[in-house]
């Protein structure tokens, strides 16, 4: 029987979005080094990768690789609201990250997991759906492109945006737990006109924190990805 691939779990806690990106890039560098220099068909030795969990310490708007008609004006407008603005090397358009939101950024060598990029995005959605089932929200569902992510009653609960280079992933999902959803009022999230956003707190009609849902999310992640998570406390500096 094939052993489950090992994935190192890095709990970053609440920190600035830029710091979580820096930690992610360090993990990407380590995973690429472990995979070796060539583009060969098989993975290098070692763990399948990393799973980084964090909660943004402050409000930040991020734009993916698809550009805006007037990016400078957009950035000025959003910064004037009191938020940071960052460009991210992921798919998708504009979204919001902030306190009360779980960011789960897997840095995985997809060859270890036997997944195509399309199947990987579906697995991220399935992990979020597994969490929703554990919380008593069976109506949560994934939808066909361009409606990537997890939806409830026509509103997006969890956004998914990824990057993959040399079989190694970065970025991932953002799940609204007790996020201040009014920040989304100033943008068209992910460029999808006529859609709204929601949170676990809104759907369950009680305050749901990132800390509360972390363990059930990790259970769902292990179940979907058929991996073993191992906590990692090594300094990422």
C-alpha positions in Angstrom: 0.0 0.0 0.0 1.4 3.4 -1.0 2.4 5.6 1.9 0.6 9.0 2.1 2.9 11.8 1.0 4.1 14.1 3.8 3.2 17.8 3.8 4.9 20.2 6.3 2.3 22.4 8.1 3.5 26.0 8.9 1.1 28.0 11.1 2.0 31.6 10.6 -0.8 33.1 12.7 -1.9 36.6 12.2 0.6 38.7 10.3 1.0 41.2 7.5 0.1 39.9 4.1 3.5 40.8 2.8 5.1 38.6 5.4 2.9 35.6 4.5 4.0 36.1 0.9 7.6 36.2 1.9 7.2 33.0 3.9 5.5 31.4 0.9 8.3 32.4 -1.5 10.9 30.8 0.9 8.9 27.6 0.9 8.7 27.7 -2.9 12.5 28.1 -3.1 13.0 25.2 -0.8 10.6 22.9 -2.7 12.2 23.8 -6.0 15.6 23.0 -4.6 14.4 19.7 -3.3 12.9 18.9 -6.7 16.2 19.4 -8.5 17.2 21.5 -11.5 15.5 19.6 -14.3 11.9 19.4 -15.5 11.9 15.6 -15.4 8.7 13.6 -15.1 9.3 12.4 -11.5 9.4 14.4 -8.2 12.6 14.8 -6.3 13.1 13.1 -2.9 11.5 14.4 0.3 8.2 15.8 1.3 5.4 16.7 -1.1 5.6 20.3 0.1 4.2 22.8 2.6 0.9 24.1 3.7 1.0 27.6 5.0 -1.9 28.9 7.2 -2.2 32.6 8.1 -4.7 35.3 8.9 -4.1 38.8 7.5 -3.3 41.4 10.2 -4.8 44.2 8.2 -7.0 45.0 5.1 -5.3 44.5 1.7 -6.6 44.3 -1.8 -4.7 42.1 -4.2 -4.8 41.9 -7.9 -3.9 38.7 -9.8 -2.1 38.4 -13.2 -5.0 39.7 -15.2 -4.7 43.5 -15.5 -7.1 46.4 -14.9 -7.9 49.1 -17.5 -6.3 51.8 -15.3 -4.3 50.0 -12.6 -2.7 53.2 -11.1 -6.1 54.8 -10.6 -7.5 51.6 -9.1 -4.6 51.4 -6.7 -4.9 55.0 -5.5 -8.7 54.6 -5.0 -8.3 51.5 -2.8 -5.4 52.8 -0.8 -7.5 55.8 0.0 -9.9 53.5 1.8 -7.1 52.7 4.3 -6.1 49.3 2.8 -2.8 48.1 1.4 -2.7 47.2 -2.3 -0.6 44.3 -3.6 0.0 42.6 -7.0 0.1 38.8 -6.6 1.5 36.2 -9.0 -1.7 34.2 -9.1 -4.6 33.6 -11.4 -7.7 35.8 -11.2 -8.5 39.4 -10.8 -9.1 41.7 -7.8 -10.0 40.4 -4.3 -9.8 41.4 -0.7 -7.9 39.8 2.2 -8.2 40.9 5.9 -8.6 39.9 9.5 -11.1 37.1 10.1 -10.1 35.3 6.9 -8.2 32.0 6.6 -5.5 32.0 4.0 -4.3 28.5 3.1 -1.4 28.5 0.7 -0.2 25.0 -0.3 3.3 24.9 -1.8 3.1 21.4 -3.3 4.9 19.4 -5.9 1.9 18.1 -7.9 4.0 15.1 -9.1 4.1 13.8 -5.5 0.3 13.9 -5.4 -0.4 12.7 -9.0 -2.5 15.7 -9.7 -3.0 17.9 -12.8 -3.4 21.6 -12.2 -7.1 21.4 -12.9 -7.5 18.5 -10.5 -5.5 20.5 -7.9 -7.9 23.5 -8.0 -10.8 21.1 -7.6 -9.1 19.5 -4.6 -8.7 22.9 -3.0 -12.4 23.5 -3.5 -13.2 20.0 -2.1 -11.2 20.8 1.1 -13.2 23.9 1.7 -16.4 22.0 1.0 -15.3 19.3 3.5 -15.0 22.0 6.1 -18.4 23.3 5.3 -19.9 19.9 5.7 -18.2 19.5 9.1 -19.8 22.8 10.2 -23.3 21.9 9.1 -23.4 23.7 5.8 -24.1 21.0 3.2 -25.5 23.4 0.7 -22.1 24.9 0.0 -21.0 24.0 -3.6 -18.3 24.5 -6.2 -19.4 25.9 -9.6 -18.0 25.6 -13.1 -15.5 28.3 -14.4 -15.3 31.2 -14.2 -17.0 30.8 -10.8 -14.0 29.2 -9.1 -14.3 28.8 -5.4 -17.0 27.8 -2.9 -20.5 29.3 -3.0 -23.5 29.4 -0.7 -26.9 30.8 -1.9 -25.2 32.5 -4.8 -22.6 34.2 -2.8 -18.9 33.4 -2.6 -17.6 32.0 0.7 -14.1 30.9 -0.4 -12.0 32.3 -3.2 -9.4 30.2 -5.0 -6.5 31.6 -7.0 -3.3 29.7 -7.7 0.0 29.8 -9.5 2.0 26.8 -10.7 5.6 26.7 -12.0 7.7 23.6 -12.6 5.0 21.5 -11.0 5.1 23.5 -7.8 2.1 25.5 -6.6 1.7 28.7 -4.6 -1.1 30.9 -3.4 -4.3 29.0 -2.8 -7.6 29.8 -1.0 -9.1 32.5 1.1 -12.0 31.5 3.3 -14.2 34.2 5.0 -14.7 33.3 8.7 -15.6 36.6 10.4 -14.3 38.9 7.8 -15.7 42.5 7.6 -17.5 42.0 4.2 -18.0 45.7 3.7 -14.5 45.9 2.2 -15.8 43.9 -0.8 -18.3 46.6 -1.5 -15.6 48.7 -3.1 -14.6 46.2 -5.8 -16.1 43.6 -8.1 -14.6 40.5 -6.4 -12.7 38.3 -8.9 -14.3 40.3 -11.7 -17.7 38.6 -11.4 -20.5 41.1 -11.8 -23.7 40.6 -10.0 -22.4 38.2 -7.3 -21.9 38.7 -3.6 -19.8 37.4 -0.8 -20.6 35.7 2.5 -18.8 34.4 5.5 -19.1 31.4 7.9 -20.2 33.8 10.6 -23.0 35.2 8.4 -24.1 31.7 7.3 -24.1 30.2 10.8 -25.4 33.3 12.5 -22.7 33.3 15.1 -19.1 34.5 15.4 -16.8 32.0 13.8 -13.1 32.7 14.1 -10.1 31.5 12.1 -8.8 29.6 15.1 -12.1 27.7 15.5 -12.1 26.3 11.9 -8.4 25.6 11.5 -8.4 22.0 12.8 -11.6 20.9 10.9 -10.1 22.5 7.8 -6.8 20.6 8.3 -8.8 17.3 8.7 -10.6 18.0 5.4 -7.3 18.9 3.7 -5.7 15.6 4.7 -8.8 13.7 3.6 -9.0 15.3 0.2 -5.3 15.3 -0.6 -4.6 11.9 1.0 -1.6 13.3 2.7 -0.2 13.5 6.2 0.4 16.9 7.7 3.4 17.4 10.0 3.7 20.6 12.1 6.9 22.5 11.3 8.2 25.1 13.7 11.6 25.9 12.1 12.3 29.6 11.7 11.5 30.7 8.2 13.9 33.7 8.4 
